[in-house]
């Protein structure tokens, strides 16, 4: 769904994007661990905000045995 050049995803679309189950997305919602908004009874996600959230979640993780910090 496109809205003013911002892609908005529903739970099913987000689960496909993140390659995880719908129940995992619901658990993240209920635990307030993922950014979302509601319209009626629908949970929706702004893709650009989700991408920033992912970056923040993994910002301090060592990737490939190298730490992201410059020493």
Backbone as CSV, one residue per row, in Angstrom:
resi,resn,N_x,N_y,N_z,CA_x,CA_y,CA_z,C_x,C_y,C_z
1,UNK,0.857,-1.173,0.000,0.000,0.000,0.000,0.899,1.230,0.000
2,UNK,0.737,2.129,-0.928,1.530,3.349,-1.004,0.721,4.528,-0.486
3,UNK,1.376,5.391,0.296,0.712,6.569,0.828,1.743,7.684,0.943
4,UNK,1.676,8.684,0.033,2.605,9.821,0.068,4.063,9.373,0.082
5,UNK,4.426,8.435,-0.792,5.787,7.917,-0.918,6.280,7.193,0.323
6,UNK,5.398,6.869,1.248,5.760,6.089,2.423,4.998,4.775,2.348
7,UNK,5.734,3.691,2.423,5.083,2.395,2.342,4.584,1.979,3.715
8,UNK,3.320,1.609,3.770,2.671,1.157,4.994,2.357,-0.325,4.831
9,UNK,2.770,-1.114,5.810,2.587,-2.559,5.757,1.630,-3.017,6.846
10,UNK,0.867,-4.066,6.547,0.072,-4.702,7.591,0.905,-5.825,8.213
11,UNK,0.353,-6.549,9.152,1.123,-7.583,9.857,1.620,-8.659,8.901
12,UNK,0.768,-9.113,8.020,1.160,-10.171,7.084,2.300,-9.709,6.181
13,UNK,2.193,-8.499,5.652,3.233,-7.965,4.776,4.549,-7.783,5.536
14,UNK,4.462,-7.310,6.789,5.663,-7.124,7.591,6.318,-8.466,7.913
15,UNK,5.519,-9.477,8.196,6.087,-10.795,8.493,6.820,-11.348,7.270
16,UNK,6.301,-11.090,6.086,6.991,-11.510,4.857,8.271,-10.712,4.661
17,UNK,8.225,-9.417,4.930,9.393,-8.551,4.783,10.503,-8.956,5.744
18,UNK,10.135,-9.260,6.993,11.115,-9.615,8.022,11.445,-11.106,8.045
19,UNK,10.718,-11.904,7.262,10.903,-13.358,7.229,10.724,-13.962,8.617
20,UNK,9.639,-13.577,9.262,9.306,-14.171,10.556,7.800,-14.407,10.611
21,UNK,7.364,-15.088,11.643,5.951,-15.456,11.732,5.079,-14.267,12.152
22,UNK,3.816,-14.377,11.816,2.840,-13.367,12.226,2.739,-13.346,13.752
23,UNK,2.812,-14.512,14.378,2.734,-14.559,15.847,3.922,-13.841,16.485
24,UNK,5.104,-13.908,15.868,6.264,-13.176,16.388,6.013,-11.671,16.304
25,UNK,5.434,-11.201,15.192,5.107,-9.775,15.045,4.105,-9.366,16.120
26,UNK,3.076,-10.180,16.323,2.073,-9.878,17.352,2.705,-9.808,18.747
27,UNK,3.626,-10.715,19.039,4.310,-10.678,20.341,5.117,-9.391,20.491
28,UNK,5.794,-8.959,19.426,6.544,-7.704,19.466,5.608,-6.521,19.708
29,UNK,4.424,-6.555,19.097,3.423,-5.494,19.300,2.972,-5.478,20.758
30,UNK,2.565,-6.638,21.259,2.014,-6.714,22.613,3.046,-6.346,23.670
31,UNK,4.317,-6.575,23.370,5.394,-6.223,24.301,5.937,-4.814,24.047
32,UNK,5.302,-4.077,23.132,5.739,-2.717,22.757,7.208,-2.675,22.355
33,UNK,7.645,-3.652,21.588,9.034,-3.725,21.158,9.229,-3.291,19.709
34,UNK,8.151,-3.053,18.985,8.238,-2.678,17.580,7.356,-1.451,17.341
35,UNK,7.817,-0.509,16.531,6.990,0.679,16.271,5.814,0.337,15.343
36,UNK,4.622,0.749,15.744,3.412,0.492,14.964,2.394,1.583,15.245
37,UNK,1.346,1.593,14.442,0.193,2.436,14.747,-1.058,1.658,14.390
38,UNK,-2.173,2.118,14.911,-3.443,1.419,14.681,-4.425,2.325,13.984
39,UNK,-5.178,1.718,13.101,-6.359,2.346,12.521,-7.476,1.340,12.732
40,UNK,-8.391,1.675,13.605,-9.427,0.719,13.981,-8.784,-0.444,14.694
41,UNK,-9.034,-1.649,14.210,-8.438,-2.834,14.825,-7.250,-3.360,14.025
42,UNK,-6.760,-2.584,13.068,-5.632,-2.996,12.228,-4.322,-2.404,12.752
43,UNK,-3.323,-3.258,12.868,-1.976,-2.820,13.220,-1.228,-2.559,11.920
44,UNK,-0.614,-1.379,11.825,0.089,-0.987,10.611,1.498,-0.517,10.959
45,UNK,2.380,-0.579,9.960,3.798,-0.296,10.170,4.320,0.554,9.020
46,UNK,5.027,1.625,9.358,5.678,2.464,8.365,7.031,1.815,8.060
47,UNK,7.251,1.437,6.801,8.450,0.689,6.439,9.732,1.454,6.756
48,UNK,9.770,2.754,6.519,10.996,3.504,6.799,11.297,3.531,8.305
49,UNK,10.272,3.584,9.134,10.472,3.535,10.590,10.932,2.145,11.013
50,UNK,10.377,1.113,10.406,10.792,-0.264,10.704,12.256,-0.462,10.334
51,UNK,12.673,0.075,9.196,14.073,-0.053,8.777,15.002,0.633,9.772
52,UNK,14.607,1.800,10.281,15.403,2.491,11.303,15.420,1.687,12.601
53,UNK,14.286,1.102,12.962,14.185,0.278,14.164,15.133,-0.919,14.062
54,UNK,15.171,-1.559,12.899,16.068,-2.704,12.688,17.517,-2.260,12.856
55,UNK,17.869,-1.146,12.251,19.232,-0.623,12.366,19.586,-0.357,13.816
56,UNK,18.682,0.243,14.564,18.937,0.527,15.981,19.044,-0.753,16.802
57,UNK,18.265,-1.764,16.467,18.292,-3.031,17.203,19.640,-3.717,17.059
58,UNK,20.253,-3.599,15.897,21.471,-4.341,15.603,22.696,-3.448,15.483
59,UNK,22.591,-2.218,15.942,23.679,-1.255,15.823,24.924,-1.679,16.596
60,UNK,24.748,-2.316,17.738,25.880,-2.667,18.595,26.295,-4.133,18.497
61,UNK,25.704,-4.869,17.568,26.022,-6.287,17.435,27.288,-6.448,16.601
62,UNK,28.125,-7.378,17.006,29.311,-7.684,16.231,28.898,-8.516,15.023
63,UNK,29.329,-8.108,13.857,28.994,-8.803,12.620,30.270,-9.393,12.045
64,UNK,30.265,-10.683,11.772,31.419,-11.330,11.181,32.653,-11.294,12.065
65,UNK,32.454,-11.189,13.365,33.555,-11.194,14.292,34.223,-9.833,14.473
66,UNK,33.722,-8.814,13.811,34.277,-7.475,13.934,33.305,-6.583,14.656
67,UNK,33.789,-5.804,15.582,32.947,-4.866,16.305,32.765,-3.622,15.441
68,UNK,31.578,-3.011,15.467,31.288,-1.816,14.666,32.056,-0.600,15.136
69,UNK,32.598,-0.621,16.364,33.310,0.535,16.881,34.676,0.656,16.234
70,UNK,35.059,1.875,15.936,36.392,2.143,15.405,37.318,2.384,16.581
71,UNK,38.415,1.653,16.613,39.341,1.780,17.746,40.639,2.386,17.277
